[in-house]
Amino acid sequence: MSDKPANQNSFDWRNPHSASLEYLVTSTLGIGLSAARLTRMTPLALTWNWPQTPITLGVILAAAVLAHLVVVTIIKRVTKRMRRLEQAPESGIAKKAASALTQVSGSRPGRTVVHVTALAHLARSIWTITLVVVVILMLMSTLGIPLTPILASAGIGGVVLAFGAQSLIKDYLSGIAMIIEDQYGVGDQINVGEITGTVEDITLRITKLRDAGGMIWYIRNGEILRVGNVSQGYSTGLIDVPVAYDADVAQVTAVLNQVLAEVSANPDLSDKLLEEPTLLGVESITATTLTMRIRIKTPPNQQYDLVRSIREAAIAALNAAGIPGPVAVPFIEPTSSAATSRSTPPGI
């Protein structure tokens, strides 16, 4: 038998306490425990103490509902107050407040109310979204749900949403900017490219228009690149009055000026005017027609009925004064013989 000492790293089946056997067993158990930790699902531990937790949840929900009702009520009352101030200011202080608000906004009182209404819709939407998010976070915190992983996931989700829903974000941002800048409001007549109509509703994402044919158009705010608003501040109406080419311009001018003076003296019509109607003069001349143009300035969207009334009065006054209207040139269709002679070459 050899006296050489045994290698401590060698495995000896007869010695269960050898270092190699101990290392092997320890390594095997460590791998098993690590695998168990990786595969084992840790259940989410919620905090629920009776009756403290239900009472806390109820208080949070009740406070949220109460806060929502209070804020919405304040927004509605402010909007109604602005409408009453526009119709009939109740006191000197109210008149000064309405005048100051008009000067700050740079628009007429009616336009100020439209802008305030749009801002009220925006404030209500932002308040509702903020309240819902805060209440959800408070409920989760009360139940003991960790918020840090959720907020981190929300940050990552926001980045993903920014790339995947760029058009949606663009619509909302454009809607917010449009409402704050008062580009148009409910009741305005606007032109957004190929569509012209009256604004019936505005949200942060879409604008709803109704055209002259009664069709409703839903337009995404992010797709509106330019807006033409004919109702902001005041509206202008143009009236073209055609007469015969050889009519006396001085006589036509005198008759039309008399018509405009009668319109200004009529209280039913003058109430819709912001300034005296203006006869601009001769607008165009053709071979058979001389056209005179009249311009009026009215409150927003109030020009249509007045334009029709002035046009009817002008036609009646011109007929009474004996001023002829434009004469249509008769169209003479060429006879078949004339057409044949023109189509046949000479000498045939």
C-alpha positions as CSV (number, residue, x, y, z in Angstrom):
1,M,0.0,0.0,0.0
2,S,1.3,3.5,-1.0
3,D,1.8,6.2,1.6
4,K,1.0,9.0,-1.0
5,P,-1.7,11.3,0.3
6,A,-4.9,11.2,-1.5
7,N,-5.9,14.1,-3.7
8,Q,-8.5,16.2,-1.9
9,N,-10.3,17.1,-5.2
10,S,-10.7,13.5,-6.2
11,F,-14.0,11.7,-5.7
12,D,-13.9,8.8,-3.2
13,W,-17.1,6.6,-3.1
14,R,-15.9,5.1,0.2
15,N,-15.7,8.5,1.9
16,P,-19.0,10.3,1.7
17,H,-17.4,13.4,3.4
18,S,-14.9,14.0,0.7
19,A,-14.5,17.5,-0.7
20,S,-15.5,16.5,-4.2
21,L,-18.7,14.8,-3.1
22,E,-19.6,17.8,-0.9
23,Y,-18.9,20.2,-3.9
24,L,-21.0,18.1,-6.2
25,V,-24.0,18.0,-3.8
26,T,-23.8,21.6,-3.0
27,S,-23.7,22.7,-6.7
28,T,-26.6,20.4,-7.5
29,L,-28.8,21.8,-4.7
30,G,-27.8,25.4,-5.6
31,I,-28.8,25.0,-9.2
32,G,-32.1,23.4,-8.2
33,L,-32.9,26.2,-5.7
34,S,-32.1,28.8,-8.4
35,A,-34.3,27.1,-10.9
36,A,-37.1,26.9,-8.3
37,R,-36.8,30.7,-7.6
38,L,-37.0,31.4,-11.3
39,T,-40.0,29.2,-12.0
40,R,-41.9,30.0,-8.9
41,M,-44.6,32.7,-9.3
42,T,-44.9,35.1,-6.3
43,P,-48.6,36.0,-5.7
44,L,-49.4,39.7,-5.5
45,A,-50.0,40.6,-1.8
46,L,-52.8,43.1,-1.4
47,T,-53.3,45.2,1.7
48,W,-56.8,44.6,3.1
49,N,-57.6,45.5,6.7
50,W,-61.2,45.4,7.8
51,P,-62.8,47.8,8.1
52,Q,-60.1,50.4,7.4
53,T,-59.4,49.5,3.8
54,P,-63.1,49.6,2.6
55,I,-63.7,52.9,4.4
56,T,-60.6,54.4,2.8
57,L,-61.7,53.3,-0.7
58,G,-65.2,54.6,-0.1
59,V,-63.9,58.0,1.1
60,I,-61.6,58.3,-2.0
61,L,-64.4,57.5,-4.4
62,A,-66.9,59.8,-2.6
63,A,-64.4,62.7,-2.6
64,A,-63.6,62.2,-6.3
65,V,-67.3,62.3,-7.2
66,L,-67.9,65.4,-5.1
67,A,-64.9,67.2,-6.5
68,H,-66.0,66.3,-10.1
69,L,-69.5,67.7,-9.4
70,V,-68.1,70.9,-7.8
71,V,-65.7,71.6,-10.6
72,V,-68.2,70.9,-13.4
73,T,-70.8,73.1,-11.7
74,I,-68.4,76.0,-11.4
75,I,-67.5,75.7,-15.1
76,K,-71.2,75.6,-16.1
77,R,-72.0,78.6,-13.9
78,V,-69.1,80.7,-15.2
79,T,-70.2,80.0,-18.8
80,K,-73.9,80.9,-18.1
81,R,-72.7,84.0,-16.3
82,M,-70.8,85.1,-19.3
83,R,-73.9,84.6,-21.5
84,R,-76.0,86.7,-19.2
85,L,-73.4,89.5,-19.2
86,E,-73.4,89.5,-23.0
87,Q,-77.2,89.8,-23.2
88,A,-77.8,92.4,-20.5
89,P,-75.1,93.4,-18.0
90,E,-76.8,93.7,-14.6
91,S,-74.6,96.4,-13.0
92,G,-71.8,98.9,-13.6
93,I,-69.3,96.4,-12.4
94,A,-70.6,93.7,-14.7
95,K,-70.4,96.1,-17.6
96,K,-66.8,97.0,-16.8
97,A,-65.9,93.3,-16.5
98,A,-67.5,92.5,-19.9
99,S,-65.8,95.4,-21.5
100,A,-62.4,94.5,-20.0
101,L,-62.8,90.9,-21.1
102,T,-63.7,92.0,-24.6
103,Q,-60.6,94.3,-24.8
104,V,-58.3,91.5,-23.5
105,S,-59.6,89.0,-26.0
106,G,-59.6,91.4,-28.9
107,S,-63.0,90.4,-30.1
108,R,-66.7,91.3,-29.8
109,P,-68.6,90.2,-26.7
110,G,-70.5,87.5,-28.6
111,R,-67.2,86.1,-29.8
112,T,-65.9,86.2,-26.3
113,V,-68.7,84.0,-25.1
114,V,-68.1,81.5,-27.9
115,H,-64.4,81.3,-26.9
116,V,-65.2,80.9,-23.2
117,T,-67.6,78.1,-24.1
118,A,-64.9,76.3,-26.0
119,L,-62.4,76.8,-23.2
120,A,-65.0,75.4,-20.8
121,H,-65.2,72.2,-22.8
122,L,-61.4,71.9,-22.9
123,A,-61.1,72.5,-19.1
124,R,-63.8,69.9,-18.4
125,S,-62.1,67.3,-20.5
126,I,-58.7,67.9,-18.9
127,W,-60.2,67.9,-15.4
128,T,-62.0,64.6,-16.0
129,I,-58.9,62.8,-17.4
130,T,-56.7,64.1,-14.5
131,L,-59.2,63.1,-11.9
132,V,-59.6,59.6,-13.2
133,V,-55.8,59.0,-13.3
134,V,-55.3,60.4,-9.7
135,V,-58.2,58.3,-8.3
136,I,-56.9,55.1,-9.9
137,L,-53.4,55.7,-8.4
138,M,-54.8,56.4,-5.0
139,L,-56.9,53.3,-5.0
140,M,-53.9,51.2,-6.0
141,S,-51.8,52.7,-3.4
142,T,-54.4,52.0,-0.7
143,L,-54.6,48.3,-1.8
144,G,-50.8,48.1,-1.5
145,I,-50.1,47.7,-5.2
146,P,-46.6,48.9,-6.0
147,L,-46.8,52.0,-8.2
148,T,-43.1,52.2,-9.3
149,P,-43.3,49.3,-11.8
150,I,-46.6,50.6,-13.2
151,L,-45.3,54.1,-13.6
152,A,-42.2,52.7,-15.3
153,S,-44.3,50.6,-17.6
154,A,-46.5,53.7,-18.3
155,G,-43.4,55.6,-19.3
156,I,-42.3,52.9,-21.7
157,G,-45.9,52.6,-23.0
158,G,-45.9,56.4,-23.6
159,V,-42.8,56.1,-25.8
160,V,-44.4,53.2,-27.7
161,L,-47.7,55.2,-28.1
162,A,-45.8,58.2,-29.3
163,F,-44.4,56.2,-32.2
164,G,-47.5,54.1,-32.9
165,A,-50.2,56.8,-32.5
166,Q,-48.6,59.9,-33.9
167,S,-51.7,60.9,-35.8
168,L,-53.9,60.6,-32.7
169,I,-51.5,62.7,-30.6
170,K,-51.4,65.2,-33.5
171,D,-55.2,65.5,-33.5
172,Y,-55.4,66.2,-29.8
173,L,-52.5,68.7,-29.7
174,S,-54.0,70.5,-32.7
175,G,-57.4,70.6,-31.0
176,I,-56.0,72.1,-27.8
177,A,-54.1,74.8,-29.8
178,M,-57.1,75.5,-31.9
179,I,-59.4,76.1,-28.9
180,I,-56.8,78.2,-27.0
181,E,-56.1,80.4,-30.0
182,D,-59.8,80.7,-30.8
183,Q,-59.4,79.9,-34.4
184,Y,-63.1,79.1,-34.7
185,G,-66.0,78.1,-32.4
186,V,-69.5,76.6,-32.4
187,G,-71.7,78.5,-34.8
188,D,-68.9,79.9,-37.0
189,Q,-69.0,79.4,-40.7
190,I,-65.5,78.2,-41.8
191,N,-63.7,76.9,-44.9
192,V,-61.2,74.1,-44.4
193,G,-60.1,73.5,-48.0
194,E,-62.7,71.6,-50.0
195,I,-65.4,71.9,-47.3
196,T,-67.4,75.0,-46.2
197,G,-69.9,74.8,-43.5
198,T,-71.1,75.8,-40.0
199,V,-69.3,74.4,-37.0
200,E,-71.7,72.3,-34.9
201,D,-69.4,70.7,-32.4
202,I,-65.7,70.8,-31.4
203,T,-63.8,68.1,-29.5
204,L,-60.1,67.7,-28.8
205,R,-59.9,65.2,-31.7
206,I,-62.5,66.2,-34.3
207,T,-64.5,69.1,-35.6
208,K,-68.1,68.6,-36.9
209,L,-69.2,70.7,-39.8
210,R,-72.6,70.9,-41.6
211,D,-72.5,72.2,-45.1
212,A,-75.2,74.0,-47.1
213,G,-76.7,70.8,-48.3
214,G,-77.2,69.5,-44.7
215,M,-74.4,66.9,-44.8
216,I,-72.3,66.6,-41.6
217,W,-68.5,66.3,-42.0
218,Y,-66.3,64.9,-39.3
219,I,-62.8,66.3,-39.7
220,R,-59.8,65.4,-37.7
221,N,-58.1,68.4,-36.1
222,G,-54.7,67.2,-37.2
223,E,-55.7,67.3,-40.8
224,I,-56.8,70.9,-40.8
225,L,-53.9,72.8,-42.2
226,R,-55.7,76.1,-42.9
227,V,-59.0,77.7,-41.8
228,G,-61.0,80.5,-43.3
229,N,-63.4,82.0,-40.8
230,V,-66.1,84.3,-42.2
231,S,-67.8,84.7,-38.8
232,Q,-65.1,85.9,-36.5
233,G,-65.8,89.5,-35.4
234,Y,-68.2,90.4,-38.2
235,S,-69.5,89.3,-41.6
236,T,-69.5,91.1,-44.9
237,G,-72.2,90.8,-47.6
238,L,-71.6,91.8,-51.3
239,I,-74.7,92.6,-53.4
240,D,-74.2,92.8,-57.2
241,V,-77.1,94.6,-59.0
242,P,-77.0,94.2,-62.9
243,V,-78.5,96.8,-65.2
244,A,-78.5,97.4,-69.0
245,Y,-75.1,98.3,-70.5
246,D,-76.5,101.7,-71.8
247,A,-78.2,102.6,-68.5
248,D,-77.4,106.0,-67.0
249,V,-74.8,105.4,-64.3
250,A,-75.7,108.6,-62.4
251,Q,-79.3,107.7,-62.3
252,V,-78.6,104.1,-61.2
253,T,-76.3,105.5,-58.4
254,A,-79.0,107.9,-57.2
255,V,-81.6,105.2,-57.0
256,L,-79.4,102.7,-55.2
257,N,-78.3,105.3,-52.7
258,Q,-82.0,106.1,-52.0
259,V,-82.5,102.4,-51.4
260,L,-79.6,102.2,-49.0
261,A,-80.9,105.2,-47.1
262,E,-84.3,103.6,-46.7
263,V,-82.6,100.4,-45.4
264,S,-80.7,102.4,-42.8
265,A,-83.9,104.1,-41.7
266,N,-85.8,100.8,-41.3
267,P,-85.3,99.7,-37.7
268,D,-85.9,96.0,-38.6
269,L,-83.0,96.1,-41.0
270,S,-80.7,98.6,-39.4
271,D,-80.5,96.5,-36.2
272,K,-78.5,93.9,-38.2
273,L,-76.0,96.5,-39.6
274,L,-72.8,97.4,-37.9
275,E,-72.2,100.4,-40.2
276,E,-74.0,102.2,-43.1
277,P,-74.2,100.2,-46.3
278,T,-71.8,101.3,-49.0
279,L,-72.3,101.6,-52.7
280,L,-68.9,100.7,-54.1
281,G,-69.8,101.7,-57.7
282,V,-69.4,99.9,-61.0
283,E,-68.0,96.5,-60.5
284,S,-67.9,95.1,-64.0
285,I,-69.0,95.8,-67.6
286,T,-69.8,93.3,-70.3
287,A,-71.3,93.6,-73.8
288,T,-74.9,93.6,-72.3
289,T,-74.6,94.2,-68.6
290,L,-73.3,96.9,-66.2
291,T,-73.0,95.6,-62.6
292,M,-73.1,97.8,-59.5
293,R,-71.8,96.5,-56.2
294,I,-73.1,97.2,-52.7
295,R,-71.2,96.1,-49.5
296,I,-72.7,95.7,-46.0
297,K,-71.2,94.8,-42.6
298,T,-73.2,92.8,-40.1
299,P,-72.7,90.8,-36.9
300,P,-71.5,87.2,-37.6
301,N,-73.7,85.2,-39.9
302,Q,-76.4,87.9,-40.0
303,Q,-75.7,89.0,-43.6
304,Y,-77.8,86.5,-45.6
305,D,-81.3,87.8,-44.9
306,L,-80.2,91.4,-45.2
307,V,-78.5,90.7,-48.6
308,R,-81.8,89.3,-50.0
309,S,-83.8,92.2,-48.6
310,I,-81.5,94.8,-50.2
311,R,-81.4,93.0,-53.5
312,E,-85.2,92.8,-53.7
313,A,-85.6,96.5,-52.8
314,A,-83.0,97.5,-55.4
315,I,-84.7,95.6,-58.2
316,A,-88.1,97.1,-57.3
317,A,-86.6,100.6,-57.1
318,L,-84.8,100.3,-60.5
319,N,-88.0,99.0,-62.2
320,A,-90.0,101.8,-60.7
321,A,-87.4,104.4,-62.0
322,G,-87.7,102.8,-65.5
323,I,-84.0,101.7,-65.6
324,P,-83.8,98.6,-67.8
325,G,-82.2,95.4,-66.8
326,P,-79.6,93.6,-68.8
327,V,-80.8,92.4,-72.2
328,A,-80.0,88.8,-73.2
329,V,-78.5,88.5,-76.7
330,P,-80.6,85.9,-78.6
331,F,-78.6,83.0,-80.0
332,I,-79.3,82.3,-83.7
333,E,-78.6,78.8,-84.7
334,P,-77.0,78.6,-88.2
335,T,-79.2,77.0,-90.9
336,S,-78.2,73.8,-92.6
337,S,-77.6,75.6,-95.9
338,A,-75.3,78.1,-94.3
339,A,-73.4,75.3,-92.5
340,T,-73.1,73.4,-95.8
341,S,-71.8,76.4,-97.7
342,R,-69.2,77.0,-95.0
343,S,-68.1,73.4,-95.0
344,T,-67.9,73.1,-98.8
345,P,-64.6,74.3,-100.4
346,P,-65.0,77.0,-103.0
347,G,-65.0,75.9,-106.7
348,I,-66.7,72.6,-106.0
